[in-house]
Amino acid sequence: MSHLDDLVTRLDGTLADADAALASSYPGDRGVRQPVHTVYVPGDRYTADLVTEWSEDARSVLALHGRSAIEIAEALDLRPSLAAEVYDRVTAKLEREPIEDLRIDFEDGYGNRPDVDEDAAVVQAARTLAATVRDGSAPPFRGIRIKSFEAPTRHRGLRTLDLFLGELAAAGRITDGFVVTLPKVTSVEQVAAMVTALEALEEAHGITTPVPFEIQVETPQAILGNDGTALVARMITAGAGRVTGLHYGTYDYSASLGVAAAYQSMEHPVADHAKDVMQVAAAGTGVFVSDGSTNVLPVGDREAVRAAWRLHLRLVRRSLSRGIYQGWDLHPAQLPSRYVATYSFFREGLETAAARLRAYVHGGDSSYLDEPATATALAAFVLRGVECGAVGVDEVDKLAGIDQRRLAELAKRKVAEPA
């Protein structure tokens, strides 16, 4: 054995534990589609017709205040050519798949009610969700938000979770795309407790596949602990592989830092700081990061609706440009601006990203010298556009000279079908 072989062997042994820890803590992309938004609806207002109703309401407000690509360009200050590219795609999306991710809410959106009332609402919601999963009308992603594991609401949250999982398990409808949202997390121990709770409930109800959950970052304690560490990073580890997302809570978080109500926003500096920490904590772990919501709703007369659309579009585009590809929507009239913002973002970047991918894969002249990591990011960008419906597979083939399978391979993802 040469001196170099001997050195390599020694260092392999020295770094074995560090290598294993890195692979365990930072497994990389999960290889699955991330929804562009999460829609929250109070648990007692969820019905089997909800997706259809949101579709109809969204298309109605679009027909009233943005009847054509020209009107949308005017309403949202878009280039007419860009508005023409996205308008028909958005209207098709609103009809085909208006809600990508649905969260049936038994926390703030539902409030505190007598146990008998919440029990009945939980059972009804679970049975309705099971029926829509069975008949194929459920959104591709769906789940439930329970009350927090803070002492005053812990029992009620567990009771709701037990009832909901029990009903879904009995119907055999805990399937891919289902997730539980744990709100107002203030300690690493609450995340570990959620793992314990899910393990116990899975055993009680005969659930054989681990149920994943999301952490809502709504308190300063989740960002900075009293020991000076970023607790959100430790929370991901405490989730034992079950944590799939970190969701920023715009208003709870801002309020907890003393930000006046008039200034609470997704773009406030305290929000940016929290989301920066979330992104760094989640990087390489396979955990998605989601922005929050705006409570300025597109309701009222044309001027009010269009003003709210412009605000929403700007905030969504801002999140996308910062690498946060998901947010919350609270009202059907926010769907047009959500999809116009999202589709325009991917359409604007498509030609350049595709040209760079073509040069990377096939060679040829390019003003960019892209490395493998950048090629992965380019492919992931284009693939996100395909998955949400902003970009067609045929366009990618024409512009980049690669099919969807090769695109997914470059993005280090599983092959996904277009939305």
C-alpha positions in Angstrom: 0.0 0.0 0.0 1.4 3.4 -1.0 1.6 6.3 1.4 -1.4 7.9 -0.4 -3.5 4.8 -0.1 -2.6 4.6 3.6 -3.6 8.3 4.1 -6.9 7.8 2.3 -7.8 4.8 4.5 -6.9 6.7 7.6 -9.1 9.7 6.6 -12.0 7.5 5.5 -12.0 6.1 9.0 -11.6 9.4 10.7 -14.4 11.0 8.7 -16.8 8.0 8.6 -19.1 9.4 11.3 -19.2 12.8 9.8 -19.9 11.3 6.3 -22.8 9.3 7.8 -24.2 12.3 9.7 -24.1 14.5 6.6 -25.9 11.8 4.5 -28.5 11.4 7.2 -29.2 15.1 8.0 -28.9 16.4 4.4 -30.4 13.7 2.1 -31.2 16.3 -0.6 -34.4 16.9 -2.6 -37.2 14.4 -1.8 -37.8 14.1 -5.5 -41.5 15.1 -5.4 -43.6 18.0 -6.6 -44.0 21.0 -4.3 -47.4 22.7 -4.6 -47.4 26.4 -5.4 -49.8 27.2 -2.6 -51.8 25.9 0.4 -55.4 26.8 0.7 -56.8 27.0 4.3 -60.5 26.5 4.9 -62.2 26.2 8.3 -63.0 22.6 9.2 -66.8 23.1 9.4 -66.9 24.8 6.0 -65.2 22.0 4.1 -67.5 20.1 1.8 -67.1 17.7 -1.1 -68.0 20.6 -3.4 -65.4 23.0 -2.1 -62.9 22.6 -4.9 -65.6 23.1 -7.5 -67.0 26.1 -5.7 -63.5 27.7 -5.5 -63.0 27.0 -9.2 -66.3 28.7 -10.1 -65.8 31.6 -7.8 -62.2 32.2 -9.1 -63.3 32.1 -12.7 -66.3 34.3 -12.0 -64.1 37.1 -10.4 -61.7 36.7 -13.3 -64.5 37.0 -15.9 -65.7 40.1 -14.1 -62.5 42.0 -13.5 -60.1 40.5 -16.1 -62.1 39.2 -19.0 -59.1 38.9 -21.4 -55.4 38.9 -21.6 -55.5 42.7 -22.4 -57.6 43.4 -19.3 -55.3 41.3 -17.1 -52.3 43.2 -18.5 -53.9 46.4 -17.7 -55.2 45.3 -14.3 -51.9 43.8 -13.1 -49.4 46.0 -15.0 -48.1 43.1 -17.1 -46.5 43.3 -20.5 -49.3 42.5 -23.0 -47.2 39.8 -24.6 -46.6 38.1 -21.2 -50.3 38.4 -20.2 -51.2 36.7 -23.6 -48.9 33.8 -22.7 -50.4 33.1 -19.3 -54.0 34.0 -19.6 -55.4 30.9 -21.3 -53.1 28.7 -19.2 -54.4 30.3 -16.0 -58.1 30.0 -17.0 -57.4 26.3 -17.8 -55.7 25.8 -14.4 -58.6 27.4 -12.6 -61.0 24.9 -14.2 -58.7 21.8 -14.1 -56.9 22.1 -10.8 -57.7 25.3 -8.9 -56.4 24.1 -5.6 -53.1 22.2 -5.5 -52.9 21.8 -1.7 -55.8 22.0 0.7 -55.6 22.2 4.5 -58.7 21.6 6.5 -58.3 23.9 9.5 -59.2 23.2 13.1 -56.9 25.9 14.5 -57.3 29.6 14.1 -59.7 29.4 11.2 -62.0 27.2 13.2 -61.5 28.6 16.7 -62.4 27.3 20.1 -65.7 25.5 20.3 -67.3 22.9 22.6 -65.7 19.5 22.2 -68.9 17.9 21.0 -69.1 20.4 18.1 -65.4 20.0 17.1 -65.7 16.2 17.3 -68.6 16.2 14.9 -66.9 18.6 12.5 -63.7 16.6 12.5 -65.5 13.3 11.8 -67.6 14.9 9.0 -64.5 16.5 7.4 -62.5 13.3 7.5 -65.3 11.3 5.9 -65.8 13.9 3.2 -62.0 14.0 2.5 -62.0 10.2 2.3 -64.9 10.3 -0.2 -63.2 12.8 -2.4 -59.9 10.9 -2.4 -61.9 7.8 -3.4 -63.7 9.5 -6.3 -60.6 11.4 -7.5 -61.9 14.9 -6.8 -59.5 15.7 -4.0 -56.6 18.1 -4.6 -53.3 16.3 -5.2 -52.1 17.5 -1.8 -54.3 17.8 1.3 -54.3 17.5 5.0 -55.4 18.9 8.4 -54.2 21.6 10.7 -54.7 20.8 14.4 -54.4 23.0 17.4 -51.0 23.6 18.8 -49.1 21.5 21.4 -49.0 24.4 23.8 -50.5 23.3 27.1 -53.9 24.9 26.8 -54.7 23.3 23.4 -52.7 20.1 23.4 -55.5 17.8 24.5 -57.9 19.2 21.9 -55.2 19.0 19.2 -54.5 15.4 19.9 -58.2 14.5 20.1 -58.8 16.1 16.7 -55.8 14.3 15.2 -56.9 10.9 16.7 -60.5 11.3 15.3 -59.3 12.5 11.9 -56.7 9.8 11.4 -59.0 7.1 12.7 -61.7 8.0 10.1 -59.3 8.2 7.2 -57.6 4.9 8.2 -60.9 3.1 8.5 -61.7 4.2 5.0 -58.2 3.3 3.7 -57.6 6.8 2.5 -54.3 7.9 4.1 -52.5 8.2 0.8 -49.6 10.1 -0.8 -50.2 13.8 -0.5 -51.7 13.7 3.0 -50.0 15.8 5.7 -50.7 17.1 9.2 -49.8 20.7 10.1 -48.6 21.5 13.6 -49.0 25.2 14.3 -47.3 27.7 16.7 -44.4 25.5 17.5 -42.3 26.9 20.3 -39.9 24.1 21.2 -37.9 21.2 19.8 -39.7 19.0 22.3 -43.1 19.8 20.8 -41.8 18.4 17.4 -40.5 15.2 19.2 -43.8 14.9 20.9 -45.6 15.1 17.5 -43.5 12.1 16.4 -44.4 10.2 19.5 -48.1 11.1 19.0 -48.1 10.0 15.4 -46.4 6.7 16.2 -49.0 5.9 18.9 -51.9 6.8 16.7 -50.6 4.8 13.8 -50.4 1.8 16.0 -53.9 2.4 17.4 -55.4 2.7 14.0 -53.4 0.2 12.1 -51.7 2.8 9.9 -48.6 1.2 8.3 -47.1 4.2 6.5 -45.6 7.0 8.6 -47.8 10.1 8.6 -45.7 13.2 7.7 -46.2 16.7 9.2 -45.4 20.3 8.6 -44.1 22.8 11.2 -45.6 26.3 11.2 -43.1 28.9 12.1 -45.2 31.5 13.9 -43.2 32.3 17.0 -39.8 33.8 17.6 -38.9 30.8 19.7 -38.8 28.7 16.5 -36.2 31.0 15.0 -34.0 31.8 17.9 -33.9 29.8 21.2 -32.8 31.1 24.5 -29.5 29.3 24.0 -28.8 31.4 20.9 -29.3 28.6 18.4 -31.7 28.4 15.4 -34.2 26.0 16.9 -36.0 25.5 13.6 -32.9 23.5 12.4 -33.1 21.3 15.4 -36.8 20.9 14.9 -36.2 19.3 11.5 -33.9 16.8 13.1 -36.3 16.1 15.9 -39.0 15.3 13.3 -37.2 12.0 12.6 -37.7 12.2 8.8 -41.4 13.0 9.1 -41.1 16.8 8.6 -42.0 17.8 5.0 -42.4 21.5 5.3 -41.8 24.8 7.2 -44.6 27.3 6.7 -44.2 30.9 7.7 -47.1 32.4 9.7 -47.2 36.1 8.6 -49.4 37.6 11.2 -48.8 35.5 14.3 -45.0 35.9 13.9 -45.1 39.7 13.2 -47.5 40.3 16.1 -45.3 38.3 18.5 -42.4 40.7 17.6 -44.6 43.7 18.3 -45.1 44.8 14.7 -48.1 47.1 14.4 -51.0 45.5 12.6 -50.8 48.1 9.7 -47.3 47.0 9.0 -47.6 43.2 9.3 -46.7 41.8 5.9 -44.9 39.0 4.1 -42.3 41.6 3.1 -41.6 43.2 6.5 -37.9 42.9 7.5 -38.8 40.6 10.4 -40.6 38.3 8.0 -37.5 38.2 5.7 -35.2 37.4 8.5 -37.4 34.5 9.7 -37.7 33.1 6.2 -34.0 33.4 5.6 -33.3 31.3 8.6 -36.0 28.8 7.6 -34.4 28.5 4.1 -30.9 27.9 5.5 -32.2 25.4 8.0 -34.1 23.5 5.3 -31.5 23.5 2.6 -30.4 20.0 1.6 -32.9 18.3 4.0 -35.7 17.7 1.5 -38.0 19.9 3.6 -40.0 22.5 1.6 -40.3 26.1 2.7 -43.6 28.0 2.3 -44.3 31.7 2.6 -47.4 32.9 4.4 -50.4 34.9 3.2 -51.7 38.3 2.6 -55.0 39.2 4.3 -55.8 41.9 1.8 -58.5 40.1 -0.1 -59.7 40.9 -3.7 -63.3 41.7 -2.8 -65.5 44.7 -3.5 -65.6 46.9 -6.6 -63.3 46.6 -9.6 -60.7 49.1 -8.2 -60.5 47.2 -4.9 -60.2 43.8 -6.5 -57.5 44.9 -8.9 -55.5 46.7 -6.2 -55.6 43.5 -4.1 -54.6 41.4 -7.1 -51.6 43.7 -7.8 -50.4 43.4 -4.2 -50.8 39.7 -4.2 -49.0 39.3 -7.5 -46.1 41.4 -6.3 -45.8 39.5 -3.1 -46.0 36.1 -4.8 -43.4 37.2 -7.4 -41.2 38.5 -4.6 -41.3 35.1 -2.8 -40.6 33.2 -6.0 -37.5 35.4 -6.8 -36.2 34.6 -3.3 -36.5 30.9 -3.9 -39.7 30.3 -1.9 -42.1 28.5 -4.3 -45.2 28.1 -2.1 -47.5 30.4 -0.1 -50.9 30.5 1.4 -54.2 31.5 -0.2 -57.2 32.4 1.9 -59.9 33.3 -0.7 -61.1 32.0 -4.1 -60.4 35.5 -5.6 -56.7 35.1 -4.8 -56.4 32.2 -7.2 -56.2 34.3 -10.4 -53.4 36.5 -9.1 -51.6 33.4 -7.6 -51.5 31.7 -10.9 -50.8 34.8 -13.0 -47.9 35.6 -10.8 -46.6 32.0 -10.8 -47.1 31.4 -14.5 -45.6 34.7 -15.5 -42.5 34.0 -13.3 -41.8 30.7 -15.0 -42.7 31.9 -18.5 -40.4 34.9 -18.3 -37.5 32.7 -17.3 -38.2 29.8 -19.6 -36.3 30.7 -22.8 -33.1 31.6 -21.0 -33.2 28.6 -18.7 -33.9 26.3 -21.6 -31.1 27.7 -23.7 -28.6 27.3 -20.9 -29.8 23.7 -20.4 -29.5 23.0 -24.1 -25.9 24.3 -24.1 -25.1 22.3 -21.0 -26.5 19.0 -22.3 -25.7 19.3 -26.0 -22.9 21.8 -26.1 -22.7 24.8 -28.4 -22.2 28.5 -27.9 -23.5 30.1 -24.7 -22.8 33.3 -22.8 -22.9 31.2 -19.6 -20.4 28.7 -18.2 -22.7 26.6 -16.1 -21.5 24.1 -13.5 -23.5 20.9 -12.5 -25.1 22.6 -9.5 -26.4 25.4 -11.7 -27.6 23.0 -14.3 -29.6 21.2 -11.5 -31.1 24.6 -10.5 -32.0 25.4 -14.1 -33.7 22.0 -14.6 -35.5 22.3 -11.3 -36.8 25.7 -12.3 -38.2 24.5 -15.6 -39.6 21.3 -14.0 -41.5 23.4 -11.4 -43.0 25.3 -14.3 -44.1 22.0 -16.0 -45.5 20.6 -12.8 -47.8 23.5 -12.1 -48.9 23.9 -15.7 -47.1 27.1 -16.6 -44.9 25.3 -19.1 -45.6 22.5 -21.6 -43.4 19.4 -21.9 -43.4 20.0 -25.7 -41.9 23.5 -25.1 -39.1 22.1 -23.1 -38.3 19.5 -25.7 -38.3 22.2 -28.4 -36.3 24.8 -26.5 -33.9 22.7 -24.6 -33.8 19.5 -26.6 -34.6 17.3 -23.6 -37.6 15.3 -22.7 -39.3 15.3 -19.3 -37.4 12.3 -18.1 -34.0 13.9 -18.8 -35.3 17.1 -17.3 -36.1 15.3 -14.1 -32.8 13.5 -14.1 -30.9 16.8 -14.4 -33.1 18.3 -11.6 -32.3 15.2 -9.5 -36.0 14.5 -9.2 -38.4 11.7 -10.0 -40.2 11.8 -13.3 -43.3 13.9 -12.7 -46.4 14.3 -14.9 -47.5 17.8 -15.9 -50.3 19.3 -13.8 
